[in-house]
């Protein structure tokens, strides 16, 4: 009998500090940077985002989301034998945020590591966890996307600092005789490194280069729209499904225009797209599991429905996962 993996529970967490566009515009004005709610909404669809306190790391956000996912799955942390954290904002250079999270959860012995694929990180991590469960290398996995992107922002650049937020989302993935994850499709093309990156690094106790986020927005938009459709169609083909089989599209929450364009290409009405970008901003690897958990807890996503998860991020990386929830 074939072994599958299925989502047993979801969870998410947003830090309490919420900034509307008006709040952020007021803060930026003190730095001589001009923006407005209308300017941000028109270009991105974002109306608010959450920022973590200075002493809060990705592992702290991940802990809250993980506890909620474990509770939803009816499991204890000790029953998890694989922990994967997708993040571009780790607590430390090393060890992994997954190991730090493991200790905070009270788990000992599970394999634990980070995945760095920026905004595609959760799709990558979910695919890895699925493969490990299918192979028998793991029985129950905790897969988390957690970010404190506010630490990477240049608050003198209004084209980027208004886009991002902090948060975490998690799922518990477990072995099953019934199909859960049906197919996935992952890609990367390193020639696009320069259009979205944080080029600084640590050496000799100092930061070398620029440790703040840089983005060519037009280039990212153009690339994202094309590769997201391709990844979704490739995943459907692997699963033996068509556009009509998608009950919900849960895309990386980067920009409402990218999300709307992808939905049109997949012939999906916009009311089948889970949208949280307006309230969360772009939370990078956390955005898909945050959106998934929000939809599950709101009663939108129901058991037995088919979901298309897809993301695109710096690297450039992209991918999709098609699953039966």
One Martini backbone bead per residue (centre of mass of N, CA, C, O) as a GRO file, in nm:
protein
  325
    1UNK     BB    1   0.096   0.036   0.022
    2UNK     BB    2   0.072   0.356  -0.009
    3UNK     BB    3   0.244   0.640   0.109
    4UNK     BB    4   0.136   0.929   0.276
    5UNK     BB    5   0.057   1.279   0.323
    6UNK     BB    6  -0.102   1.482   0.582
    7UNK     BB    7  -0.294   1.729   0.719
    8UNK     BB    8  -0.363   1.764   1.076
    9UNK     BB    9  -0.258   2.073   1.126
   10UNK     BB   10  -0.299   2.425   1.210
   11UNK     BB   11  -0.098   2.738   1.242
   12UNK     BB   12  -0.068   3.077   1.392
   13UNK     BB   13   0.127   3.400   1.410
   14UNK     BB   14   0.102   3.738   1.537
   15UNK     BB   15   0.222   4.009   1.624
   16UNK     BB   16   0.073   4.270   1.806
   17UNK     BB   17   0.199   4.476   1.616
   18UNK     BB   18  -0.004   4.704   1.432
   19UNK     BB   19   0.022   4.844   1.096
   20UNK     BB   20  -0.094   5.072   0.922
   21UNK     BB   21  -0.051   5.276   0.667
   22UNK     BB   22  -0.080   5.531   0.839
   23UNK     BB   23   0.126   5.455   1.053
   24UNK     BB   24   0.367   5.421   0.861
   25UNK     BB   25   0.358   5.702   0.730
   26UNK     BB   26   0.416   5.856   0.992
   27UNK     BB   27   0.695   5.728   1.046
   28UNK     BB   28   0.827   5.804   0.770
   29UNK     BB   29   0.798   6.115   0.793
   30UNK     BB   30   1.032   6.135   1.013
   31UNK     BB   31   1.239   6.044   0.758
   32UNK     BB   32   1.133   6.181   0.479
   33UNK     BB   33   0.900   5.977   0.391
   34UNK     BB   34   0.666   5.942   0.127
   35UNK     BB   35   0.328   5.826   0.193
   36UNK     BB   36   0.024   5.615   0.148
   37UNK     BB   37  -0.253   5.436   0.148
   38UNK     BB   38  -0.322   5.467  -0.153
   39UNK     BB   39  -0.043   5.393  -0.271
   40UNK     BB   40  -0.028   5.105  -0.151
   41UNK     BB   41  -0.298   4.978  -0.239
   42UNK     BB   42  -0.278   5.017  -0.547
   43UNK     BB   43   0.001   4.837  -0.574
   44UNK     BB   44  -0.071   4.580  -0.342
   45UNK     BB   45  -0.326   4.560  -0.113
   46UNK     BB   46  -0.209   4.686   0.138
   47UNK     BB   47  -0.311   4.783   0.493
   48UNK     BB   48  -0.136   4.580   0.678
   49UNK     BB   49   0.094   4.499   0.956
   50UNK     BB   50   0.341   4.307   1.139
   51UNK     BB   51   0.559   4.373   1.423
   52UNK     BB   52   0.820   4.285   1.596
   53UNK     BB   53   0.990   4.286   1.859
   54UNK     BB   54   1.327   4.320   1.920
   55UNK     BB   55   1.319   4.040   2.119
   56UNK     BB   56   1.192   3.890   1.866
   57UNK     BB   57   1.196   3.586   1.703
   58UNK     BB   58   1.130   3.339   1.486
   59UNK     BB   59   1.103   3.118   1.710
   60UNK     BB   60   0.873   3.259   1.866
   61UNK     BB   61   0.665   3.253   1.640
   62UNK     BB   62   0.687   2.946   1.582
   63UNK     BB   63   0.590   2.843   1.854
   64UNK     BB   64   0.297   2.943   1.844
   65UNK     BB   65   0.219   2.805   1.576
   66UNK     BB   66   0.294   2.513   1.662
   67UNK     BB   67   0.105   2.483   1.905
   68UNK     BB   68  -0.154   2.518   1.734
   69UNK     BB   69  -0.105   2.279   1.541
   70UNK     BB   70  -0.087   2.057   1.756
   71UNK     BB   71  -0.365   2.102   1.875
   72UNK     BB   72  -0.523   2.048   1.608
   73UNK     BB   73  -0.387   1.746   1.590
   74UNK     BB   74  -0.359   1.611   1.882
   75UNK     BB   75  -0.053   1.677   1.973
   76UNK     BB   76   0.266   1.627   2.079
   77UNK     BB   77   0.590   1.717   2.050
   78UNK     BB   78   0.704   1.420   2.104
   79UNK     BB   79   0.558   1.308   1.819
   80UNK     BB   80   0.783   1.446   1.668
   81UNK     BB   81   1.040   1.361   1.392
   82UNK     BB   82   1.011   1.649   1.231
   83UNK     BB   83   1.184   1.969   1.165
   84UNK     BB   84   1.082   2.249   0.957
   85UNK     BB   85   1.229   2.568   0.873
   86UNK     BB   86   1.119   2.850   0.704
   87UNK     BB   87   1.386   3.096   0.650
   88UNK     BB   88   1.551   3.440   0.629
   89UNK     BB   89   1.532   3.498   0.969
   90UNK     BB   90   1.730   3.396   1.173
   91UNK     BB   91   1.846   3.399   1.491
   92UNK     BB   92   2.107   3.265   1.366
   93UNK     BB   93   2.358   3.146   1.195
   94UNK     BB   94   2.408   2.934   1.434
   95UNK     BB   95   2.180   2.749   1.467
   96UNK     BB   96   1.897   2.648   1.382
   97UNK     BB   97   1.572   2.735   1.422
   98UNK     BB   98   1.473   2.444   1.459
   99UNK     BB   99   1.642   2.383   1.714
  100UNK     BB  100   1.530   2.611   1.886
  101UNK     BB  101   1.236   2.519   1.865
  102UNK     BB  102   1.266   2.239   1.980
  103UNK     BB  103   1.344   2.330   2.266
  104UNK     BB  104   1.084   2.506   2.320
  105UNK     BB  105   0.890   2.249   2.284
  106UNK     BB  106   1.035   1.975   2.409
  107UNK     BB  107   1.202   1.838   2.196
  108UNK     BB  108   1.373   1.513   2.136
  109UNK     BB  109   1.536   1.373   1.830
  110UNK     BB  110   1.448   1.524   1.608
  111UNK     BB  111   1.473   1.625   1.312
  112UNK     BB  112   1.653   1.945   1.234
  113UNK     BB  113   1.582   2.213   0.990
  114UNK     BB  114   1.652   2.444   0.743
  115UNK     BB  115   1.494   2.653   0.488
  116UNK     BB  116   1.625   2.846   0.196
  117UNK     BB  117   1.365   3.016  -0.023
  118UNK     BB  118   1.214   3.226   0.093
  119UNK     BB  119   0.894   3.261  -0.029
  120UNK     BB  120   0.923   2.935  -0.105
  121UNK     BB  121   0.990   2.778   0.161
  122UNK     BB  122   0.728   2.621   0.233
  123UNK     BB  123   0.709   2.452  -0.025
  124UNK     BB  124   0.979   2.317   0.011
  125UNK     BB  125   0.935   2.197   0.298
  126UNK     BB  126   0.682   2.029   0.230
  127UNK     BB  127   0.820   1.852   0.015
  128UNK     BB  128   1.033   1.727   0.199
  129UNK     BB  129   0.843   1.606   0.412
  130UNK     BB  130   0.684   1.428   0.219
  131UNK     BB  131   0.925   1.255   0.123
  132UNK     BB  132   1.003   1.147   0.408
  133UNK     BB  133   0.733   1.009   0.464
  134UNK     BB  134   0.713   0.829   0.212
  135UNK     BB  135   0.999   0.680   0.281
  136UNK     BB  136   1.003   0.652   0.621
  137UNK     BB  137   1.183   0.879   0.776
  138UNK     BB  138   0.889   0.975   0.866
  139UNK     BB  139   0.577   1.045   1.046
  140UNK     BB  140   0.603   1.340   1.187
  141UNK     BB  141   0.562   1.684   1.085
  142UNK     BB  142   0.703   2.009   1.130
  143UNK     BB  143   0.592   2.292   0.937
  144UNK     BB  144   0.762   2.611   0.899
  145UNK     BB  145   0.689   2.965   0.878
  146UNK     BB  146   0.937   3.226   0.963
  147UNK     BB  147   0.932   3.595   1.021
  148UNK     BB  148   1.155   3.911   1.043
  149UNK     BB  149   1.155   4.143   0.802
  150UNK     BB  150   1.187   4.416   0.955
  151UNK     BB  151   1.511   4.380   0.982
  152UNK     BB  152   1.557   4.429   0.644
  153UNK     BB  153   1.460   4.721   0.626
  154UNK     BB  154   1.439   5.021   0.430
  155UNK     BB  155   1.306   5.326   0.567
  156UNK     BB  156   1.393   5.497   0.283
  157UNK     BB  157   1.222   5.275   0.106
  158UNK     BB  158   0.902   5.277  -0.020
  159UNK     BB  159   0.910   5.021  -0.221
  160UNK     BB  160   0.967   4.809   0.039
  161UNK     BB  161   0.877   4.882   0.345
  162UNK     BB  162   0.553   4.837   0.281
  163UNK     BB  163   0.542   4.509   0.221
  164UNK     BB  164   0.633   4.397   0.504
  165UNK     BB  165   0.618   4.124   0.750
  166UNK     BB  166   0.534   3.945   1.043
  167UNK     BB  167   0.547   3.579   1.104
  168UNK     BB  168   0.357   3.257   1.146
  169UNK     BB  169   0.342   2.916   1.015
  170UNK     BB  170   0.176   2.585   1.054
  171UNK     BB  171   0.226   2.226   1.009
  172UNK     BB  172   0.097   1.898   1.036
  173UNK     BB  173   0.258   1.608   0.916
  174UNK     BB  174   0.125   1.282   0.818
  175UNK     BB  175   0.086   0.968   0.789
  176UNK     BB  176  -0.100   0.799   0.513
  177UNK     BB  177  -0.336   0.611   0.322
  178UNK     BB  178  -0.436   0.883   0.235
  179UNK     BB  179  -0.450   1.131   0.032
  180UNK     BB  180  -0.283   1.450   0.022
  181UNK     BB  181  -0.026   1.490  -0.114
  182UNK     BB  182  -0.002   1.484  -0.475
  183UNK     BB  183   0.191   1.736  -0.563
  184UNK     BB  184   0.503   1.880  -0.698
  185UNK     BB  185   0.698   2.195  -0.784
  186UNK     BB  186   1.045   2.277  -0.833
  187UNK     BB  187   1.246   2.589  -0.855
  188UNK     BB  188   1.546   2.754  -1.005
  189UNK     BB  189   1.729   3.085  -1.075
  190UNK     BB  190   2.038   3.239  -1.019
  191UNK     BB  191   2.035   3.484  -1.232
  192UNK     BB  192   1.816   3.647  -1.024
  193UNK     BB  193   1.950   3.751  -0.761
  194UNK     BB  194   1.948   4.082  -0.798
  195UNK     BB  195   1.619   4.142  -0.774
  196UNK     BB  196   1.635   3.975  -0.481
  197UNK     BB  197   1.807   4.098  -0.189
  198UNK     BB  198   2.066   4.045   0.080
  199UNK     BB  199   2.409   4.131   0.046
  200UNK     BB  200   2.489   4.074   0.325
  201UNK     BB  201   2.755   3.984   0.573
  202UNK     BB  202   2.945   3.796   0.801
  203UNK     BB  203   3.277   3.928   0.913
  204UNK     BB  204   3.473   3.961   1.176
  205UNK     BB  205   3.215   4.096   1.337
  206UNK     BB  206   3.098   4.208   1.060
  207UNK     BB  207   2.922   4.385   0.823
  208UNK     BB  208   2.910   4.303   0.488
  209UNK     BB  209   2.769   4.512   0.314
  210UNK     BB  210   2.416   4.496   0.258
  211UNK     BB  211   2.151   4.427   0.509
  212UNK     BB  212   1.935   4.520   0.295
  213UNK     BB  213   1.669   4.524   0.103
  214UNK     BB  214   1.652   4.436  -0.250
  215UNK     BB  215   1.440   4.562  -0.532
  216UNK     BB  216   1.295   4.474  -0.852
  217UNK     BB  217   0.972   4.501  -0.903
  218UNK     BB  218   0.924   4.458  -1.210
  219UNK     BB  219   1.090   4.196  -1.240
  220UNK     BB  220   0.937   4.029  -1.034
  221UNK     BB  221   0.656   4.045  -1.155
  222UNK     BB  222   0.716   3.923  -1.434
  223UNK     BB  223   0.824   3.650  -1.329
  224UNK     BB  224   0.597   3.552  -1.138
  225UNK     BB  225   0.355   3.519  -1.330
  226UNK     BB  226   0.481   3.291  -1.503
  227UNK     BB  227   0.586   3.070  -1.291
  228UNK     BB  228   0.320   3.015  -1.139
  229UNK     BB  229   0.166   2.888  -1.368
  230UNK     BB  230   0.365   2.664  -1.440
  231UNK     BB  231   0.368   2.522  -1.161
  232UNK     BB  232   0.068   2.461  -1.142
  233UNK     BB  233   0.045   2.290  -1.404
  234UNK     BB  234   0.259   2.078  -1.333
  235UNK     BB  235   0.117   1.976  -1.077
  236UNK     BB  236  -0.149   1.889  -1.205
  237UNK     BB  237  -0.027   1.684  -1.400
  238UNK     BB  238   0.096   1.496  -1.181
  239UNK     BB  239  -0.206   1.457  -1.047
  240UNK     BB  240  -0.433   1.445  -1.273
  241UNK     BB  241  -0.530   1.747  -1.307
  242UNK     BB  242  -0.726   2.049  -1.306
  243UNK     BB  243  -0.842   2.357  -1.264
  244UNK     BB  244  -1.131   2.247  -1.167
  245UNK     BB  245  -0.997   2.106  -0.895
  246UNK     BB  246  -0.980   2.382  -0.762
  247UNK     BB  247  -1.090   2.523  -0.462
  248UNK     BB  248  -0.802   2.656  -0.365
  249UNK     BB  249  -0.602   2.943  -0.371
  250UNK     BB  250  -0.266   2.960  -0.204
  251UNK     BB  251  -0.073   3.219  -0.214
  252UNK     BB  252   0.165   3.415  -0.208
  253UNK     BB  253   0.169   3.725  -0.013
  254UNK     BB  254   0.270   4.001  -0.207
  255UNK     BB  255   0.049   4.072  -0.446
  256UNK     BB  256  -0.259   4.120  -0.571
  257UNK     BB  257  -0.188   4.124  -0.877
  258UNK     BB  258  -0.049   3.851  -0.892
  259UNK     BB  259  -0.287   3.684  -0.784
  260UNK     BB  260  -0.495   3.766  -1.000
  261UNK     BB  261  -0.335   3.671  -1.247
  262UNK     BB  262  -0.317   3.371  -1.171
  263UNK     BB  263  -0.618   3.315  -1.156
  264UNK     BB  264  -0.682   3.378  -1.449
  265UNK     BB  265  -0.492   3.163  -1.577
  266UNK     BB  266  -0.666   2.933  -1.400
  267UNK     BB  267  -0.975   3.005  -1.410
  268UNK     BB  268  -1.028   3.169  -1.137
  269UNK     BB  269  -1.207   3.293  -0.912
  270UNK     BB  270  -1.152   3.522  -0.658
  271UNK     BB  271  -1.330   3.346  -0.444
  272UNK     BB  272  -1.077   3.113  -0.461
  273UNK     BB  273  -0.893   3.319  -0.307
  274UNK     BB  274  -0.663   3.352  -0.063
  275UNK     BB  275  -0.665   3.659   0.139
  276UNK     BB  276  -0.397   3.843   0.348
  277UNK     BB  277  -0.226   4.087   0.247
  278UNK     BB  278  -0.396   4.324   0.367
  279UNK     BB  279  -0.307   4.232   0.684
  280UNK     BB  280   0.013   4.113   0.650
  281UNK     BB  281   0.153   4.117   0.408
  282UNK     BB  282   0.482   4.021   0.345
  283UNK     BB  283   0.593   3.700   0.505
  284UNK     BB  284   0.701   3.509   0.319
  285UNK     BB  285   0.729   3.193   0.437
  286UNK     BB  286   0.457   3.258   0.614
  287UNK     BB  287   0.215   3.320   0.416
  288UNK     BB  288   0.084   3.046   0.350
  289UNK     BB  289   0.027   2.929   0.640
  290UNK     BB  290  -0.132   3.175   0.731
  291UNK     BB  291  -0.357   3.155   0.517
  292UNK     BB  292  -0.445   2.868   0.575
  293UNK     BB  293  -0.526   2.904   0.873
  294UNK     BB  294  -0.730   3.128   0.829
  295UNK     BB  295  -0.919   2.955   0.644
  296UNK     BB  296  -0.975   2.727   0.839
  297UNK     BB  297  -1.084   2.905   1.086
  298UNK     BB  298  -1.312   3.042   0.891
  299UNK     BB  299  -1.435   2.793   0.703
  300UNK     BB  300  -1.335   2.772   0.410
  301UNK     BB  301  -1.154   2.538   0.463
  302UNK     BB  302  -1.213   2.192   0.390
  303UNK     BB  303  -1.248   1.881   0.411
  304UNK     BB  304  -1.156   1.748   0.083
  305UNK     BB  305  -1.019   1.973  -0.036
  306UNK     BB  306  -0.850   2.147  -0.299
  307UNK     BB  307  -0.508   2.268  -0.297
  308UNK     BB  308  -0.315   2.557  -0.405
  309UNK     BB  309   0.024   2.600  -0.357
  310UNK     BB  310   0.222   2.911  -0.401
  311UNK     BB  311   0.564   3.029  -0.487
  312UNK     BB  312   0.786   3.327  -0.485
  313UNK     BB  313   1.150   3.399  -0.477
  314UNK     BB  314   1.443   3.447  -0.392
  315UNK     BB  315   1.730   3.335  -0.635
  316UNK     BB  316   1.519   3.210  -0.795
  317UNK     BB  317   1.213   3.088  -0.656
  318UNK     BB  318   0.978   2.807  -0.717
  319UNK     BB  319   0.636   2.675  -0.644
  320UNK     BB  320   0.418   2.376  -0.590
  321UNK     BB  321   0.117   2.251  -0.417
  322UNK     BB  322  -0.098   1.964  -0.426
  323UNK     BB  323  -0.397   1.912  -0.218
  324UNK     BB  324  -0.568   1.723   0.028
  325UNK     BB  325  -0.730   1.829   0.324
   0.00000   0.00000   0.00000
